[in-house]
């Protein structure tokens, strides 16, 4: 530990001897202050005749234009500037040879470098926490736990970015290349969630790997175990990869041996992540004072009474305008709409059935002349990058559900193991998706029918 702290202290001194660290801190502070005071002006205008604490934490910290969401959007721009020197400088100056020859292990080198970034991340968090201290002193009834959850998400996200940047600097001696590689990797982790969503196997992996929206849940006040484990797992992965990279340079190994080490690290973390995202292994903490990120007491009571297995089957017509709501590439996002319910009943299974009926758009007959409805459905499916073989006809499904009664529109069928059913539909209004009130009412109806 002493060697790790010495490496971390040396790295911090080197970092603060250069103008980059100070410049990053100044810009970050100015941005945070400008965002905060702009929000104060808005809140004073909107809440002039109300107590300021009425919605202060939600709007100023976690609202769509709040302090934390605003800083989250721009955070990725700061980290590459801080991490691009961590190992690249050692390579370019030749000091890496001294580190290799000294009685310091690769683990100590990497952890020491990372600890210096942990200190820097804490500085960022302190800067964001300063307005909170002012808020505690001047405004009563501030939602403290909500703000702390937001600070935790910022801290974990910064550390995740730093671990990625650290690994990138082990790959090159050019600092600019390391910074660009870090930005590219962050972009990949932001968009990887949309890759391979049509495949059931790859969907689970790529969706879990995606960093997009991970911190937003905590900023909104819901601390979920799979999000926390995700950040810790990604941090561990890139630190592990960094150690492997240094060890490969110290010791001559075959290409197969190097590849196996990298593969083992990646597969181990993916398995851990996959296991942590299983509903039965997930834990939640609602950090909001009003517990608005969890189900109401009445809804929780209904969920406790719904014993046994439950399946939510979504029926989607390829010709329906709502097809994209639950298309294969949107399935994982769609499932999150029932995350609060799965929290209280992990055995809920979600299924998706895609079918075709008579086209509602008459222009399709002109666009595909002399073709049957099935052939038209297949052509439309191909245009939407959907596998036509997954489509069933409405007639095939008629024995199980008469979709004509739903006018072949988007519908979900909630079914208990004992046979009771309830249906959930989309609404042509601002809400669009059924709210907790509608969902809980449908579930309660099944309870009444079951008795």
N, C-alpha and C positions, 0 to 999 in steps of 0.2 A: 504493500500500500504506500510505503514511503516513496518508492521509486515512481509510482503512478502520480502521486501528488507533486513530485518534483518536475516530472514531465509536463503536467498540467500547468504548474506555476510558470515554468519556462515559456510554454506556449502562450499563456495569457500576457506575460511581459512582452514577448515578441509582437503579439497582436496589437497591444496598446501603444507600442513604440511607433507603430505605423499609423498614418492618418486614416486608413480605411475603417478601422473599428470605431474611431471617434465620429467619422463622417456618417457611418451607418446609424450609430446611436442618435446623433443629432437629427438626421432625417426622420428616423422612426419616431422620436419624441415630438418633433414638429407636426408630423402627420397625425399622431394620436391626439395631440392637444387641439389641433384645428378641427378634427372630427368631433371631439368632445364638446368644444365650445359652440360649434355649429348646432349640435344636438340640444345643448342647453337653450340656445335661442329659440329653436323650434318648439321645445317643450314649454318654455315660458309663454309663447304665443298660444299654443294649443290648450294648455292647462291653466290659463290665467285665473279662471274662476273656480278652479278645483284645487284640492290639496296636491302639491307637487309630487308627493309620494304615490299618488293614485296608480300610475303605471310607469314609474320612473325606471325601475330596473329592466322591465321588459322592453320598453321602447328605446331607452338610451344605451342599453348594453346588448340586448339580444334581438331587437327589432330588425326588420329587413335592411334598414339604413343605420343600424346601431354601431357602437364602437367596435365590438368584437367581430361581427361579420365584415365590417369595412376593413379591419386590419388583417383578417384572414385572407381576404382576396389578394392583398399586396404582399403578404408575408414571404412568398417564394422568391421575391426579387432581392431580399436582403441576404438570405442564407448563402447563396453561391459566392458572394463577395467575402464572406467570413471564412468559409471552408476551403476556398481554392488554394490557400497557402499551406494547409495543414501538413500534407506529405509531399506535395509538389516542390515546396521549398527545400525539403531535405534531399530530394533527388537532384534538383538543379545545382545546389551548392556542394553536393558530394558528402554532406554530413550523414547521409543514410548509412554509409560504410562504417562510420564511427559507432552508430547505433547498433549495427549488426555485430560489430566486434566487441561491444561493451556487454557486461553481464545483465542485459535487459532483454526480456522475452518479447515476442511479437504482441502477445496479449497486453503486456504492460505498456507498450508503445501506443497501441491503438486505444486502450482504455484511458490512458493519460491524456491523449489528444482529445478524446471525446469528453472527458471531465471538464476540460477547458471550455468546451462548447456548452456544457451543462451550466457552468457559471454564467456564460454570456446569455443563455436562455433565461436564467433567473433575473438577469438585469432587464431584459425585455419585459418579463412578467411584472417586475417592480414598477417599471414605467407605466404599464397599463393599470397597475393597482393604485397608483397615486390619486387619480380621480375618484376611485372608490373610497379612499380614506377621507377625502373631502366630503363625499356623499354621506359617509357614516356620521360625520360630525354635524353636518348642516341639515340633513333630511331624515326625518323619523320613518320608521317602518320600511327601511330598505330591505329588499329580498337578498340577504347576504349569501345564502347557499347557492342561489342562482348565479350570482356574480363569481363566486369561488369556482363553480363548475365551469364557467367560461374561461377563467384564468387557467384552470387545469387543462382544458382542451388546447389553449394556446401553447402552454408549456410542452405538452406531449407532441403537438404538431411541429414545433420548432426543433425538438430533439430528433424527430423522425427525419425532417429535412437535413439536419446536421449529420446524421448517420449516413444518409445517402451521399451528401457532399464529401464526407470523409473517405468513403470507399472510392469515389471518383478520383480523388487526389492520389490514391495509391496506384492508379493506372497510368498516370502520365507525369512528366516533369514540367509540363507547360501549364502555368496557372490559368491562363485564359481558356485553354482546352478543358481543364477541369471544371471551370465555372460553366461553360457551355454544356458540357456533358451532364452536369448536375441539373441544369435547367431542362435539358432534354429528358432526363430520367423522371423528373418531377412531372413533366407534361405527360409522359407515358403512364405514370401511376394515376394521373387524373383522368385519362381517357381509356384506360385498359378495361374498365367496367363495361364498355360497350362492345368489346371484342368477344366473338364466339357465343353470344347469348342464345343463338338458335340451337346450340348443342347443350344437352342436359349436363354432360360431364364438364365441359370447359366453362359453362356458365357459372358454376359454383366457384371455380378457381379464380376466373378473371373478375367476377363481382367482388369476391373477398379481397383481391389484391388492390382494387380501386380505392384510392384515398379520398376521392370526391365525396363530400358530404359527411365524412367521418367525424370531423370536429364540430360540424353544425348541430348534430344531435346534442352534444354536451353543452354547446353554447346556448341552445334552447332550453337547457335545464334537465335533460334526460341522460344520465350516466349509465351506459349499457356495458356489460362486461365484455361483449365481443368487440366493441370499439376500443376499449382500453387495452385488451389483449392484442388487438390488431396493431396499435402503435408500438407496444412493447415487443411484439414479434418482428415487425419490420425493422425496428432499431437493432434488435439482436441479430437479425439476418445480415444486415449490412456491416455490422461490427465483426461478425463471424467471417464474412467474405473478405473483409479487410485483413483480418489475421491470416486467413488462408493465403492471400496474395503475398503478404510479407514472408510467410513460411516457405512459399514456393520459390521465392527469390533467394532465401537463405540456403535451401537444400535443393539439390538437383533431383527432379522427379520426372517421370514419364508424362506424356500428354494425357494418357488414360488415367493415371493416378491423380493428376490435377483436376481433370474433368469430374472424376468420381467424388472428390472432396467438395467441389462446388455444388454438384448435384445433390449430395447428401444434405448439405446445408439448406438448399432451397426446398427440397422435399420435406425435410423435418419441420421447417417453419410452416409450410403449406398444410401439412397434416395437423399441426397444432391449431392453426387458424381455422381450418375446416371443422375440427372438433368443437372449438369454442363458439362457432356460429350455429351449432345445433340448438334448437329451441329449448330442449330439456336441460341444457347446460348453461343457459344464459341467465344472468341476473341483472336487475334494474334498480336504479335509485332515482326517484323524481326529486330534483333539487329545488323545484319551485315551491314557494310557500303555499300557494293555493292548490298544489298537486294537479295542475292542469295538464301535465304530460302523462298522466295515467288515467285509468278508468274511474268513473265516479263510484261511490260506495254502492249505489243501486246496481250498476252494471257489474261490479265485482261480485255482488250477491248472486246475480243471474248466472255468471260464469261458474261459481262454486256449485250451483245446483245442477248444471249441465254435466252430469256424470257420463262416462263412457266415451267412445271415439266420436269424432265429428269431422265431416268432410265439407269443404267449400269448393264446389265445382262451378267454374266460370264458362259460360257458353258464349262464343263469339262468332258472328257471321262474317265471312270474308268480304261480303258486300256492304257490311254495316260501317257507318262513319266512325263508330267507336272501336273499330278493330285495333287501332294503334294503342289504345289504352291498355290492352292486355296481350299484345302481340308477343311472340317469343322473346324478342330483345327487350321488352318492357316487363317481363314476368317478375323478375326480382324486385323491381321498383314497385310493382303492383302488390306484391306480397307484403311490403312494408306497411301498407294501409291497414293491415290486420295485426301489426306487430304488438299493439297493446293487448289485443285479445289472446294472441299466442303466448304472451307473457304469463297469463293466468291459466291457460290451457295449452301446454306445449304439444299435446297429441293431435292438435288440429292439423289436418292434411289439406293442402290446396292443389286442386287439379284444374286443367284447362282443356276444353274441348273446342276445336275449331271445325266449323261446318259451312255449308253453302246452302242458300235457299234461292228463291227467284230474285234476280237482280232488281233493286229498287231504281237504279239509274238506267233509263231506257236507252241512253246513248251507247251503252255497252253492246246492245244488239247490233247497232250500226258499226261499231268499232270492230266487232268480231262476227261478221256475217256468216251464215251457214254453219254455225257452231252450236252445240248443245249447251245447256246451262252448266253442266259439269265441265265442259271444255273451256267455257268462259271463266268459270271459277278458277280453273287451273292457270289460265293466262293472267288473271288478276293477281293470283298468289305469287306467280313468278315475278311480276312487277314489284310486288311488296317484299321480295327476297324471302318468301315463305315457301317451305317445302310442300308442294301440292298433295303429296302422298299422305300428309297428316289430316287432310280435309275429309269430312264425312258429310253425307247428304242429310238434310233435315228429316227425310223419310226414314233413314237408318236409325235416327235417334228418337223416332216417334214413340216407340214402345216404352222408352224411359222418360221422355219429356216431350210435351206438345209445344214446340217453340212457336207455332202459329199463334197461340194465345198471347205470346209476348210480342207479336208482330215482328218476329225475327230480330229483335233488338238485344243489346247487351243485357245479360241477366246472370246472376249468381244464385245457385241453389245450395243452401246450407242444410245439411242432412245429418241427423244423429244416427248412431248405430242402431237405435231402436226403431228407426223408420220415420220419425217426425221430420217435416221439411219446412223451410221458410225461404222466401225469395227476396233478393236485394237487387234493385235496379238503379240506373243512373237517372239524374234529374236534369231537366232543361232549365236550369237556373244557375245562379252564381256558385252555389255549393257543388253542384255536379255529382260528386260522389256522396253516398249516404253517410250521414254523420253518426256519432256515437249514439244519439237518441234513436235514429231509425234502426241501426244495427241491433241495439239492445232490445228494442221493441220486438223485432223479428225473432230474436232468440227467446225472449220471454214468451212469445206466442207458442213456440215449440214446447216449452215447459207446460203450458196450459193444456195443449193437445195431448201431451204425454200422460197427463193425469186423467 
